[in-house]
Amino acid sequence: MPTASPTGTLPRPPGPAPARAPRGRWPRRTALAAAAGLLLLLSFPGWSLWWLAPLGPAALALAVSGQRARAGAWLGLVCGLVWFVPLLSWSGIFVGALPWLALAGAQAVFLALLGAATAATSRLPLWPLWAAALWVAQEALRGRVPFGGFPWGRVGFSQTEGPFLAFAAYGGVPLVGFAVALTGTLLAAAVLSSTRGGRRGAALALAGALAVPALGGLAWLPLPGSSLTAGGPTRTVAVVQGDVPQPGLEFNARRRAVLDNHVEQTVALAEAVAAGEQPQPDLVVWPENSSDIDPYRNADAAARIDTAARAIGAPVLVGAVVGGPGEYVSNTAIVWDPETGPGDTYVKRHPVPFAEYIPHRDFFRLFSDKVDLVRRDFAAGDEVGLLELGGARVADVICFEVVYDGLVRDGVRAGAGMIVVQTNNATFGYSAESEQQVAAARVRAVEFGRSVALASTSGISAVIAPDGSLAAASGLFEPAVFVEEIAQRDGTTPAERLGAGPEWLLSALGAGALLAVLLPGLRRRRDRGGAV
C-alpha cells in the first residue's frame, strides 16, 4: 500500500543568501562615498574646480553599485554630510553650529534617499541613465520640501564655466545637473565593465561619457556671447554696493549708516557723471536691505533716498524693509523716481524660513532661542517681480530667490529684458556664500539669455553677460559702483519655453526606474504572504 503524502505547501529549500560585500569592502565603499561628497564640494565656488563635478556622481555610483537600498542610504548620507556640512558652513557663522548642522543634515538626508534609490536600480539595464535621472528627482524634491525647499548646492550651480553650462539654455538647471550626473554615472559604468572584463561595454560607456560634454560644447554655438550690448536696445545701468559698517547680524543695528553709505555712493556717482567721468545712468540698482528704515513711515529715510535719486537724475531700485501687512514686515523692492518718489514695488515671494520667518516658532524655540532673533515674521508677496524703471523692464528677485527656478522664470516670461538680483550678504561674513550666489546668477544668465545685474550691500556685486561671464565684480566689504550699458533682450530660450518640463520628465524617468524595481518585489511579498 503506498504511503500517503501530506498535502499543502512544502517548505522550500534554502536558496543562496543575497550577496553581501565582504567586511573589508565596507570601509572602501564608505571612503568612496566620502570622496564623492568631497569632489562635489570642490566643484563649487570657494574652490570652483567645476570639472570635478562629474566625478562626484561617478564615485557615489561605484560605492552603491550592487548594494541593498539600506546600504545605499548609508553611503548617500556619508556623501551628503561630507558635501553639505562644509558647503553650508556660512549659515552658522554668526548664529552658531546648531542651525548650520541642522540645515546641512537635512540636505544630506536627500542624498541618503538618492543613495538608496541608486543602489536599488543599479542592476537594471541602462542603469547610468536612471541614476542620473534620480539626481534630478532628488534635487527637485529637495527644492520643494520642507517649507518650500532649499535648492542651494544643486549640481548645475557648480558649472559656471565649461561645456555643461550651455545645457542651461535648453533645460535649465535640471538639465545641467543631469548632464553632469550622466557623465559621472557613465564613467562609473566604464570602470565597472572594465573590472569585469567587459571591454566593449567599457568602451561604449566611456564614449558616452565623452559625448555628453562634447554635445554641450556644440550647444554653445547658437547662444549669445559675452557682449552686454548686443541683442536689443540698451539702457545704462548703475549697480551700487554701499557696504556696511561691519559684518554680522548687527549690520542692521546701524541701518541708518547702511542707508547713508548707499546715498553717498550714489551722490558720488552723480558727481562723476557731472565731471564726465561716468555715463549718465538710466536706472540705479541698490541691494536688499539698503534701507532697513521704512521710507513710507520715516520721513528722514525718504528724504535721504530722494537726495540720491535727484542727484543722479534717474530712478533708483531700493531694497527696503517695509512695515505690514498687519503684524508682518515685507522685504520690498521700491522703484524710487527722482520726481515722484516711491512707485511700483515687488515684495519677496519666498521669505527664508528660520531667517525671515519662523515656522512653528514655539516648537523650534525648544531647540534654540536664536529663533527669537527674528522678532517679526516677513510676509510673502504674491506678484511676479517684473518692474519698469528708466526704460528697462527687469525681472527682480531678492537674495536666495535666485536659486528657485520658477521665481526667476516668471519675471522673464512676463517680459523682462534683463534680470536683477538684490541681496544682502553681510550676515555671512568672508565666506563662499557670496561666490555661490553669483554662480547661481551666472547660470541664470545662460538659462534665459539675459544679462544680470546683482547688487549686494557688502559684496559680491556683479554684472553678468548672457553667456554667464563676469563683466564686472566687486570684492567683499568694500564700496563699489559699476555703470554698464546693458541690452534689453526679448528673445526666448528653450529653457524658458519648456519651463519645469525637463525637470518633471527626468524625475519621472528616475521614479519609473525605481518603481520597476519596487513593484515586482512588493508582488512577490504579497504572493508569499498569500501562500497556503
Buried (B, 14 or more C-beta within 10 A) or exposed (E): EEEEEEEEEEEEEEEEEEEEEEEEEBEEBBEBBBBBBBBBBBBBBBEBBBBBBBBBBBBBBBBBBEBBBEBBBBBBBBBBBBBBBBBBBBBBBBBEEEBBBBBBBBBBBBBBBBBBBBBBBBEBEEBBBBBBBBBBBBBBBBBEEEBBBBBBBBBBBBBBBBBBBBBBBBBBBBBBBBBBBBBBBBBBBBBBBBEEEBEEBBEBBBEBBBEBBEBBEEBBEEBBEEBBEEBBEBBBBBBBBBBBBEBBEEBBEBBBBBBBBBBBBBBBBBEBBEEEEBEBBBBBBBBBBBBBBBBBEBEEBBEBBBBBBBBBBBBBBBBBBBBEEEEBBBBBBBBBBBEEBBEBBBBBBBBBBBBBBBEEEEEBEEEBEBBEEBEEBBBBBEEBBBBBBBBBBBBBBBBBBBBBBBBBBBBBBBEBBBBBBBBBBBBBBBBBBBBBBBBBBBBBBBBBBBBBBBBBBBBBBBBBBBBBBBBBBBEBBEBBBBBBBBBBBBEEBBBBEBBBBBBBBBBEBBBEBBEEBBEEEEEEEEEEEEEE
